[in-house]
């Protein structure tokens, strides 16, 4: 069976990467460990907070791989022989991935009180309009001219 894509329209040229990102989002697991929050901290800023109680700073790894924020946690193996009567605190490794929109930048990460905070920002691009000259007959060919829409910047 062939899958029909919304992006197969001839009017949507160059959106192949968006389709790949959507496929990647659909493939992520629905596992709920560790729990996380995503909050807007400013007009162009976001914060992802992941509950990582029991993980030390050196047990965690935060990377950006192909527009995907990947947070990995792996606790060090305990060397002493503890005998648990009840073990309710998770001590397993995890990988939590977030697909980032084009242009989103990771500004930093910090751990405090069992929570890992990863700050993201989307820089505001300068709006520009490019006027393309139309060639006709014997007219001289000119290069495209860029007009700055925000002359104040």
PETAFEN-V505788 format. One record per residue. N is the residue number from 1. PHI is phi in whole degrees, 0 to 359 (none if undefined). OMEGA is omega in whole degrees, 0 to 359 (none if undefined). D_CENTER is the distance of its C-alpha to the mean C-alpha in whole Angstrom. Layout:
((N/PHI/OMEGA/D_CENTER) (N/PHI/OMEGA/D_CENTER))
This chain:
((1/none/180/31) (2/270/180/29) (3/273/179/26) (4/267/182/26) (5/256/175/23) (6/296/185/22) (7/273/180/21) (8/276/179/25) (9/294/178/26) (10/294/178/28) (11/277/182/27) (12/249/181/23) (13/275/174/23) (14/82/180/20) (15/257/180/18) (16/300/182/17) (17/296/178/14) (18/293/178/13) (19/297/178/15) (20/295/178/14) (21/296/179/10) (22/297/176/12) (23/298/180/14) (24/295/178/12) (25/295/180/11) (26/293/182/14) (27/276/180/15) (28/294/183/13) (29/287/180/16) (30/267/181/17) (31/297/185/18) (32/260/182/18) (33/244/350/18) (34/279/178/17) (35/292/182/17) (36/212/173/14) (37/236/171/14) (38/234/182/12) (39/230/176/14) (40/268/183/14) (41/256/179/16) (42/189/182/17) (43/301/182/17) (44/236/183/14) (45/233/177/12) (46/230/174/11) (47/223/173/11) (48/258/179/10) (49/243/182/14) (50/245/179/14) (51/281/184/18) (52/235/180/19) (53/303/180/23) (54/93/178/25) (55/261/175/22) (56/274/181/23) (57/304/182/21) (58/281/174/22) (59/272/186/21) (60/248/179/18) (61/220/179/15) (62/241/180/12) (63/225/171/10) (64/243/183/8) (65/232/178/9) (66/51/180/9) (67/59/178/5) (68/228/176/5) (69/277/182/5) (70/239/177/8) (71/246/181/11) (72/240/177/14) (73/226/177/18) (74/212/181/21) (75/282/177/24) (76/291/180/27) (77/290/179/30) (78/287/183/33) (79/272/182/36) (80/276/182/39) (81/267/179/40) (82/274/175/39) (83/247/182/41) (84/268/171/39) (85/276/173/41) (86/211/178/37) (87/236/182/34) (88/252/180/31) (89/270/182/29) (90/295/178/26) (91/229/183/26) (92/249/177/24) (93/278/180/21) (94/211/170/18) (95/223/179/14) (96/237/183/11) (97/243/177/8) (98/228/177/5) (99/280/182/4) (100/264/175/2) (101/292/179/6) (102/302/177/8) (103/94/179/9) (104/290/180/7) (105/241/176/8) (106/276/183/8) (107/267/179/12) (108/163/178/13) (109/217/177/14) (110/213/179/17) (111/242/179/19) (112/205/176/22) (113/54/178/24) (114/78/179/22) (115/238/175/19) (116/262/179/16) (117/254/176/14) (118/241/182/11) (119/264/181/11) (120/237/178/8) (121/214/174/10) (122/250/178/11) (123/298/180/14) (124/277/180/16) (125/284/175/18) (126/288/178/22) (127/278/178/23) (128/227/176/25) (129/245/179/28) (130/253/179/29) (131/267/181/33) (132/256/179/34) (133/283/180/38) (134/265/179/40) (135/279/177/42) (136/209/176/45) (137/36/186/49) (138/255/180/50) (139/292/177/47) (140/286/182/46) (141/277/179/42) (142/244/176/40) (143/286/177/36) (144/302/181/34) (145/251/180/34) (146/262/180/31) (147/248/179/31) (148/279/181/29) (149/285/180/29) (150/253/182/28) (151/292/182/31) (152/285/185/31) (153/271/none/28))
